[in-house]
Structures are given as structure tokens and as C-alpha cells.
């Protein structure tokens, strides 16, 4: 998107905001113009457009013991400590719900606020984490290994959200079009 922005909109400035640990109406307030990712906004006036379905994969350092042998739900839960990504610091998520349905429980030893931050922790520890397929190229560039999680996990609807005041704004429409092109580029790699 950076090359496209430089060519099509010289002088444009893009500011990326971190998600807050509390729910803040950034779109309604005008603090942010566009939300990209797994959109959890429930504000009725916010437009949400799903771009694609993503899924979670496991991620560990190269040579991690969990990569050897058949990976069962039992081994996934019991043979390693886990790191969760949660902007609110939660120690429980959809993986834990699915494990509980199988009578299993994993050891979650910590949380971090973002998926990229988790990769740096995972790279230097024996912890197990999760990332979306869209993040696999970043994980691989850091020398991490991804794998299919041996559980049926819910999909992730990745999309855009914006306030209707931007519907007729040509610059905003251009930005949305640029972002719509990103998932296809980022989805080229899978676990491995």
C-alpha cells in the first residue's frame, strides 16, 4: 500500500493507532477514519464490510518440542505453556473453550497486547502462540514455525469499518479500495 499511496496520493500521511484496552468509539468520535481487522464494533451507525475469512494457526520457535510427532489436542494442551494475545489482558479465549469441550485445559502463562509483540516473545521462549494466516509471513521472517492447531477453531471475519460521514469522501473511498487489495497479497503463505 505504501508504494501505491506514494504514486497515487503524493503527500498523504497515514497514522496507525494501537487498539485500546477499553472499548472507545474511535470511528464515531473521528479519532480514526478506518478500522481494519477483526471488527468488533457494535455501534449501529458504523458500516462494516467483511473482506475475507481468516483462521488461526499455532506458532513456535524453530526446533520446539511440540513440532515433533503427531500433534493431538492433548499434546497441544499439556506439553507446552501458552501465550495469549489480548488487548484487555484476558487469560482465556476461544481455544480454551474448545479445549474445555474436550475435557482439556492448557497452561496460559501470560498475555501481550498485539500479535507482532507476541512473535518476539515466542522467538526466544518455549511458549506456544497463535496468529492469523495473514501474519504468517511476519512469523516466518523472524524464524518462527507455524502449524495447524489440532482443534476446530472459529473463523475470523477480517474487514473494514468506518463512520457513514466518510461514505461520499473520495479520499476515504480511495483508502478503502487500497485496503481491500491487501488481504489477497498477505494470504499467500500458509503454515509451515
C-alpha positions in Angstrom: 0.0 0.0 0.0 2.9 2.4 0.7 4.1 2.4 -3.0 0.6 2.8 -4.2 0.0 5.7 -1.8 3.2 7.4 -2.9 2.2 7.0 -6.6 -1.5 7.8 -6.3 -1.6 10.3 -3.4 1.7 12.1 -3.0 1.9 13.8 0.3 -0.5 11.5 2.0 0.1 10.7 5.7 -1.2 7.6 7.3 -1.3 7.2 11.0 -1.8 3.8 12.6 -3.4 3.7 16.0 -3.0 0.8 18.5 -6.2 -0.7 19.8 -7.1 0.5 23.3 -7.6 -1.9 26.2 -11.0 -0.4 26.6 -13.8 0.0 24.0 -13.6 3.5 22.7 -15.8 4.8 19.9 -12.8 6.0 17.7 -14.9 5.9 14.5 -17.8 7.8 15.9 -15.5 10.4 17.6 -13.5 10.9 14.5 -10.2 9.8 16.2 -9.9 7.2 13.5 -11.2 7.2 9.9 -11.0 3.4 9.2 -10.7 0.3 11.3 -9.1 -2.7 9.7 -9.0 -6.2 11.2 -11.5 -8.4 13.1 -14.0 -5.6 13.6 -15.9 -5.9 16.9 -17.7 -2.6 16.7 -21.4 -2.9 17.7 -22.2 0.8 17.1 -25.3 0.7 14.8 -24.2 3.6 12.6 -20.8 2.1 11.8 -20.5 0.5 8.3 -18.8 -2.9 8.4 -17.6 -4.7 5.3 -16.1 -8.2 5.6 -13.1 -8.7 3.3 -12.3 -12.3 3.9 -12.3 -15.2 6.4 -9.1 -15.8 8.2 -8.1 -18.6 10.6 -5.6 -19.1 13.5 -2.5 -21.2 13.3 -0.1 -22.1 16.0 3.4 -20.5 16.1 6.5 -21.6 18.0 10.3 -21.1 17.7 12.2 -23.4 15.3 13.1 -26.7 17.0 10.2 -26.5 19.5 9.4 -30.0 21.0 5.7 -29.6 20.1 6.7 -29.9 16.4 8.0 -33.5 16.8 5.5 -36.3 16.5 1.7 -36.2 16.0 0.1 -33.1 17.4 -3.1 -34.0 19.2 -5.3 -31.8 21.2 -4.0 -33.5 24.4 -0.3 -32.7 23.5 -1.3 -29.2 22.4 -2.9 -28.5 25.8 -0.5 -30.4 28.1 3.0 -30.4 26.5 3.7 -26.6 26.5 2.9 -23.3 28.1 0.9 -20.8 26.1 1.0 -17.1 25.4 -2.3 -15.3 24.6 -2.8 -12.1 22.7 -5.4 -9.9 24.4 -5.6 -6.2 24.4 -7.6 -6.5 27.6 -5.2 -9.0 29.3 -7.6 -11.9 29.3 -6.2 -15.3 30.1 -9.0 -17.3 28.3 -10.2 -17.4 24.7 -11.8 -19.5 22.0 -9.0 -22.1 22.2 -9.8 -22.6 25.9 -13.5 -23.0 25.2 -12.8 -25.7 22.5 -10.3 -27.5 24.8 -12.8 -27.5 27.7 -15.4 -29.1 25.4 -12.8 -32.0 25.1 -12.2 -32.1 28.8 -8.8 -30.4 28.4 -7.1 -27.3 29.8 -3.9 -25.6 28.7 -1.5 -23.6 30.8 -1.6 -19.9 29.9 1.3 -18.2 31.5 0.9 -14.7 30.0 -0.6 -12.2 27.7 0.6 -9.5 25.4 -1.4 -6.8 23.7 -0.6 -7.4 20.0 0.2 -10.3 17.7 3.5 -8.8 16.4 4.7 -8.3 20.0 3.8 -12.0 20.8 6.2 -13.1 18.0 9.2 -11.6 19.7 8.3 -13.3 23.0 7.7 -16.7 21.2 11.0 -16.4 19.3 13.1 -16.5 22.5 11.0 -18.9 24.6 9.3 -22.3 24.6 5.9 -20.8 24.7 3.2 -21.5 22.1 1.1 -18.8 20.5 -1.5 -18.2 17.8 -1.5 -15.9 14.8 -3.8 -15.4 11.9 -2.8 -16.7 8.4 -2.3 -13.1 7.4 0.6 -12.8 9.9 2.4 -16.0 8.8 4.9 -14.1 6.5 6.0 -12.0 9.5 6.4 -15.0 11.7 8.5 -16.8 9.1 10.7 -13.7 8.6 11.5 -13.9 12.4 12.5 -17.6 12.0 9.3 -18.9 13.7 7.5 -22.0 12.6 3.7 -22.2 12.1 1.5 -25.3 12.4 -2.2 -26.3 12.2 -3.8 -26.3 15.6 -5.4 -29.7 16.2 -8.8 -28.1 17.1 -11.8 -26.8 15.2 -11.5 -23.1 15.9 -14.0 -20.4 14.8 -13.0 -18.4 11.7 -12.1 -14.8 11.9 -14.1 -12.3 9.8 -11.5 -9.7 8.7 -13.0 -6.5 7.5 -13.2 -2.7 7.4 -15.4 -0.4 9.5 -16.0 3.3 9.0 -18.4 6.0 10.0 -21.0 7.0 7.4 -19.8 10.6 7.3 -17.0 9.2 5.1 -19.3 7.5 2.5 -19.1 10.3 0.0 -15.5 11.3 0.6 -13.4 10.4 -2.5 -10.2 10.2 -0.4 -11.8 7.8 2.0 -13.2 5.7 -0.8 -9.7 5.5 -2.3 -8.2 4.4 1.1 -10.9 1.7 1.5 -10.1 0.5 -2.1 -6.4 0.3 -1.2 -7.1 -1.7 1.9 -9.4 -4.1 0.1 -6.5 -5.1 -2.1 -4.2 -6.0 0.9 -5.7 -9.4 2.1 -5.0 -11.2 -1.2 -1.4 -10.2 -1.0 -1.0 -11.2 2.6 -2.7 -14.6 2.3 -0.2 -16.2 0.0 1.6 -18.2 2.8 0.2 -20.9 5.0 1.5 -22.9 7.9 5.0 -24.4 7.7 
